Amino acid sequence: MKVKVISRSTDEFTRERSQDLQRVFRNFDPNLRSQEKSVEYVRALNAAKLDKIFARPFVGAMDGHIDAVSCMAKNPNHLKGIFSGSMDGDIRLWDLATRRTVCQFPGHQGAVRGLTASTDGRVLVSCGTDSTVRLWNVPIPSLMESDDNEVKPLAVYVCKNAFRAVDHQWDGDLFATAGAQVDIWNHNRSQPVNSFAWGNDTSISVRFNPGEPNILATSSSDRSITIYDLRLSSPARKIIMSNKTNSIAWNPMEPMNFTAANEDSNCYSYDARKLDEAKCVHKDHLSAVMDIDYSPTGREFVTGSYDRTVRIYQYNAGHSREIYHTKRMQRVFCVKFSSDASYVVSGSDDTNLRLWKAKASEQLGVLLPRERKNHEYLEAVKNRYKHLPEVKRIVRHRHLPKPIYKAASLKRIQNDAIRKKDERRRAHSTPGSIPKKQLRKDRILKEVE
Amino acid sequence: MEDKQEAIAAEVDILSSRKQFDIVLPDLGPYTMDFSLSGRYMVAAGRKGHLALLDMKNMDLIKEFQVRETVRDVVFLHNQKLLAAAQKKYVYMYNEKGTEMHCLKEHGAVTKLQFLNKHFLLTSMNKLGQLHFQDITTGIMIGNYRTGLGRSDTMRVNPFNNVVAVGHSGGTVSMWKPTSAAPLVKMLCHQGPLTAMAFHPNGHLMATAGMERKIKIWDLRKYEVVQTLSGHAKTLDFSHKGLLATGTGSFVQILGALNGSSDYSRYMGHSIVKGYQIRNVSFRPYEDVLAIGHSMGWSSILIPGSGEANFDTWVANPFETRKQRNEKEVRSLLDKLPPETIMLDPTKIGSVRPNRKKVKPTKQEKDAELESAVEGAKSRPMKKKTKGRSKPSKVARKKQEIVAMAKKPFLDEQSRDIEMSKKKRKRNEVGEDQLLLQKSLQRFSKKVPS
């Protein structure tokens, strides 16, 4: 007869020396862990609460400019460098890690309105209200350790009209300026190689397509968004919206799509091939959206607004995922996502650049593997129970400054009133005479080919 | 299989054979015991006030003390550092050194104690038939309910959903959650008083024993008896692997669902010294050991195949170090479940509520129902009656009447449906001139006479 019984010797189940790791044994039998779902729900709830507690998005402010920051440019070749231009003609290169000025680019007489760097990161192009375009040599990082120095421009091109924006081709030697007309420049020429105009109004922003190097989108003060193709002699397409578009950003992962930051406090995502209707309307801002920039992942974008807030949206969501504000931050004129998608920089009227985390409760610094696993687990659990009312309430809640909170509720009341009035008008008129409007189509007045 | 414990001891290794022992303590008996979650620690309580805390792995006595009054029940709280004892008038909490930490007066004279370790709820049943739920982390009394079914000496927690089941002297078992004053389930299990009760670790089976010499196994998904065994049991316990131990008098019987069948049959038997009265049997978690508390102390016997061989370090670790225990205490406090999560079906959390709307039966279904009703009426046997009342003509007429009666509700419903649809059609008919009007003005236009 053979009898088997459980017999555990201590040596087999404990560590030999105190330096060893403790031994771990697993048994995934569900009978050993009852109420698994309840436990997960409680963990999700706690994770949501902890996220709220650890939400400290503001990393630091970078001051140095003596007038409002009007434009910024990322250095594509150097992760922690960012250029900023201000309304008094000052251009600075910042080091995001130390949050200090690395060097200055003096020369502009009036406000700097556009900044961009070439893809290799060697050349910086700036333009401004003094009707000049300046090309600068960007100091290479090894020299950056020396005391802050001043850089002389490579070239200065003077034109007749003030410039409002500039953007460099993603892959190539060309850059485009927007002003009275859209000019295409080459690095090596002192005159524009090409000029476009459609109508008499000033173009206020310009962006090259990340996928197709010859396509660019501009917006102008006649409320239009125009798409140009450099291979054609004339502009390709144009739509006129009910309000002016302040800035445009192409989605780097889906290069046929772009999002326009509009004066009516919404952002509109368009498919460039099909401009008769917006793909998505991103609401939530309370005043004109001044600037927009996509994350390199293409899944979200950041906007800065005249209502003194910075918001982060999912590329396909109607409402913002996150809102950033501080007491001292004034009107935000320019925002940029960092090239590693983990930080956001905003430049505002109060002469400061501000550095924010893209995920408010993210832990900075090196994570241990166990820590990272735990974060991933909590994220997964939170995602699983995000629809339960208690979790949803905590995840959605944001504390807002009083003026913004009040303005938001006022706006809600106004929108409700408009909707109600519309419904009543429809009820009291001949059936079919007032069609229902879609916000995605409603704000597009005209499409011109 | 009739295995004497001596025969088993001869076959097993020396480490396991040490797990067979008898502790004779004739003065302060009958003993009851409770194991910690990992099965490493045991607390034994003699009715006359003897409390002993033991480390079963090293076989040493951690602490032994006398409380000098009746102890009816004892449980470990979340780890072996704290234990609760139901004494003559109140419930007391002790730490492992035997220091009295709290006196829980609100519970009263408690007969049975249970601890819900995921919720940190101490549950007690007192002599007046009141059920108390107390959160031991905050000290808040979560629930205090009168069962209204009299005094009860059996209470168990269903490990699947942490619902507390109480067995009453009337033969009913009532199941309670801490957030409702009415029982979730009340089921009549026995004709006489209930003596013992136990839950299978997967929570689907419940075993009950009654005074009328019956042990019943219940399926808790259907609330039906699946097996009735004859026999008396003063105490019952399920092991991790699903063996059922029953104890009565001086005899312990182990039942098991053997050879792939779902029916419980005799697996082993064991008799202790004649005259000893068994008070409590309980399987030691993660070990093939059954502890028997009786009037003369306690004994421990080997039951091969009863325990779960593979433990999970993160659930219950018999080899836990002090650091691991402290860590686990913090973790379990972070994951403490609110009392609302105790419900009959705990998998419902996070799922979608089913649609309450009734689905209308189709025409075929209605016809089939009518058919079956008519068939049923026709096949009903007629009574044999005298004095000419069973004449064929009378029987035929009677049958017709019955069929008509059976059809009537269906026909009524049909006519009602037709009426309704007619009304609906009339309401939807609008005149030409009405159609041209705006929606807001339609109600002012004349109705079209029908």
Interface residues (C-beta under 8 A of the other chain):
Chain A: M1 K2 V3 K4 V5 I6 S7 R8 S9 T10 F13 T14 Q22 R23 V24 F25 R26 N27 F28 D29 N31 L32 R33 S34 Q35 K37 S38 V39 E40 Y41 V42 R43 N46 R384 Y385 L388 A427 H428 S429 T430 P431
Chain B: D3 A7 I8 E11 V12 D13 L15 S16 K57 K118 P159 F160 N161 N162 P201 N202 G203 H240 Y286 E287 D288 L302 P304 G305 G307 E308 A309 N310 F311 D312 T313 W314 V315 A316 N317 P318 F319 T321 Q324 L334 D335 K336 L337 P338 T341 P346 T347 I349 G350 Q438 K439 S440
